[in-house]
Structure formats: C-alpha cells, structure tokens
C-alpha cells in the first residue's frame, strides 16, 4: 500500500474521492448510449464515462437488477458501435434519482481500446465528434 492510500484510509474523506486503485482513467463522454441484452429484451441507458477496462451507465431502469452476470452490451457513439462483454461491479442512485451502474469490461474489440486510449491521452483531435463540447 502506498503513502496516498494510507492517508486516504485514515481520513473520513477517502470515500468521497472514489476508488483509489482504478487501473485506467475514466473519461467523461456525451452522446454515447448503451444497450444491454438481458435475456430476450434490451435495456437502454446513457454512457457517462469510459475507459479501457470499464464504463459507467446512467438513466437505467430501476427494475434492472444488475446481478453479477456477464452481459453483452453495445455502446454507440460518434456513429460507431462497440460490442462489449461487461459485468456489473456496483449500483447506486445519483443525486437526480437516476440509477447508475459501473461495469467492468470483460472483453472488448481493439477499436474500443483504441477509442479509449485516444480520448484519455488527448491524441485524438476530433473531440467535438466524440461528444466533447468546450
């Protein structure tokens, strides 16, 4: 455990800062949506942030239980579609009362990895196209 983790665990504000050991930096996105296949139906929500290893979805229906199964999800944005296998990690209600769920990505195409690396590194100059508005 490094010094920063030790300090955060000793103080009450540690939970406020969120997960300390996140593997990949999450990048907020706008205009991305996700469709989760649940049996023979599809649940739709907004994708709030992305990384190589995870996504956060919001505006999901309350009746989606988000049990620890692996789901096939199609994330769409910027005119492209990415088929991901995801597993729910956490579920909470945000300040607006919407359901938010964090998913760990179990499998993703190389195009997804390329997208997330370009967004987080700032290499991609087409941020406007990816839903980033200054």
C-alpha positions as CSV (number, residue, x, y, z in Angstrom):
1,X,0.0,0.0,0.0
2,X,1.5,3.3,-1.0
3,X,1.5,6.5,1.1
4,X,-1.5,8.1,-0.6
5,X,-3.7,5.0,0.1
6,X,-2.6,5.0,3.7
7,X,-3.5,8.7,4.1
8,X,-6.9,8.2,2.4
9,X,-7.8,5.2,4.5
10,X,-7.1,7.1,7.8
11,X,-9.3,10.1,6.9
12,X,-13.0,10.2,6.5
13,X,-12.9,11.9,3.1
14,X,-11.5,8.7,1.5
15,X,-14.9,7.5,0.3
16,X,-15.6,11.0,-1.2
17,X,-12.6,10.6,-3.6
18,X,-13.8,7.3,-5.0
19,X,-11.8,4.3,-5.9
20,X,-8.1,4.9,-5.3
21,X,-6.7,1.9,-7.3
22,X,-8.5,2.4,-10.6
23,X,-6.5,0.8,-13.3
24,X,-7.4,3.1,-16.1
25,X,-8.5,6.7,-16.1
26,X,-12.2,7.2,-16.8
27,X,-13.1,9.9,-19.4
28,X,-16.5,11.5,-19.4
29,X,-18.4,11.3,-22.7
30,X,-21.6,12.9,-24.0
31,X,-23.9,11.4,-26.6
32,X,-22.9,7.8,-26.0
33,X,-25.6,5.3,-25.3
34,X,-25.6,1.6,-24.2
35,X,-27.9,-1.2,-25.0
36,X,-27.7,-4.2,-22.6
37,X,-29.0,-7.6,-23.7
38,X,-30.9,-9.2,-20.8
39,X,-32.4,-12.5,-21.9
40,X,-34.7,-11.7,-24.9
41,X,-35.0,-8.0,-24.0
42,X,-32.8,-4.9,-24.3
43,X,-32.2,-2.3,-21.6
44,X,-31.1,1.1,-22.7
45,X,-29.1,3.8,-20.8
46,X,-26.7,6.6,-21.2
47,X,-22.9,6.0,-21.0
48,X,-21.4,8.7,-18.7
49,X,-17.8,7.7,-18.8
50,X,-15.5,5.1,-20.3
51,X,-12.1,3.6,-20.0
52,X,-10.3,0.5,-21.4
53,X,-11.5,-1.6,-18.5
54,X,-14.9,-0.1,-17.6
55,X,-17.9,2.0,-18.3
56,X,-20.5,3.9,-16.1
57,X,-24.0,3.9,-17.3
58,X,-26.8,6.2,-16.1
59,X,-30.6,6.6,-16.6
60,X,-31.1,2.8,-16.4
61,X,-34.5,1.4,-15.4
62,X,-34.9,0.7,-11.7
63,X,-36.1,-2.9,-12.4
64,X,-32.7,-3.8,-13.9
65,X,-31.2,-5.9,-11.0
66,X,-27.6,-5.8,-12.2
67,X,-26.8,-9.1,-10.8
68,X,-23.2,-10.4,-11.2
69,X,-23.8,-11.9,-14.6
70,X,-21.9,-11.1,-17.8
71,X,-23.9,-9.1,-20.2
72,X,-23.5,-8.3,-23.9
73,X,-23.6,-4.6,-24.3
74,X,-23.5,-2.4,-27.4
75,X,-22.1,1.1,-26.8
76,X,-22.9,3.6,-29.5
77,X,-21.4,7.0,-30.1
78,X,-19.8,9.1,-32.8
79,X,-21.6,7.0,-35.4
80,X,-19.8,3.8,-34.3
81,X,-20.9,0.7,-32.3
82,X,-18.8,-1.3,-29.9
83,X,-19.9,-4.8,-28.7
84,X,-18.6,-5.3,-25.2
85,X,-19.0,-8.1,-22.6
86,X,-19.5,-6.4,-19.2
87,X,-20.0,-7.4,-15.6
88,X,-21.7,-5.1,-13.1
89,X,-19.5,-4.0,-10.2
90,X,-21.6,-1.5,-8.3
91,X,-25.1,0.1,-8.5
92,X,-26.2,3.3,-6.8
93,X,-28.8,6.1,-7.2
94,X,-27.3,9.6,-8.1
95,X,-28.5,13.0,-6.8
96,X,-31.1,13.2,-9.6
97,X,-32.6,9.9,-8.5
98,X,-31.3,8.0,-11.6
99,X,-29.8,4.6,-11.3
100,X,-26.1,4.4,-12.1
101,X,-24.1,1.2,-12.6
102,X,-20.4,0.7,-13.0
103,X,-19.4,-2.2,-15.3
104,X,-16.1,-4.0,-15.7
105,X,-15.3,-4.8,-19.3
106,X,-14.5,-8.5,-19.7
107,X,-14.0,-8.4,-23.5
108,X,-13.8,-5.6,-26.0
109,X,-12.7,-5.1,-29.6
110,X,-9.4,-3.4,-30.4
111,X,-11.4,-0.4,-31.8
112,X,-12.7,0.2,-28.2
113,X,-9.3,0.1,-26.7
114,X,-8.1,2.5,-29.5
115,X,-11.0,4.8,-28.8
116,X,-10.4,5.0,-25.0
117,X,-6.7,5.4,-25.4
118,X,-7.1,8.3,-27.9
119,X,-9.7,10.0,-25.7
120,X,-7.8,9.8,-22.5
121,X,-4.4,10.7,-24.0
122,X,-5.7,13.6,-25.9
123,X,-4.2,12.3,-29.1
124,X,-7.5,12.4,-31.0
125,X,-8.1,15.8,-32.4
126,X,-11.8,15.1,-33.2
127,X,-13.1,15.6,-29.6
128,X,-16.0,17.5,-30.9
129,X,-17.1,14.4,-32.8
130,X,-16.8,12.3,-29.7
131,X,-19.2,14.3,-27.8
132,X,-16.7,16.6,-26.1
133,X,-18.0,20.2,-26.1
134,X,-16.0,23.0,-24.6
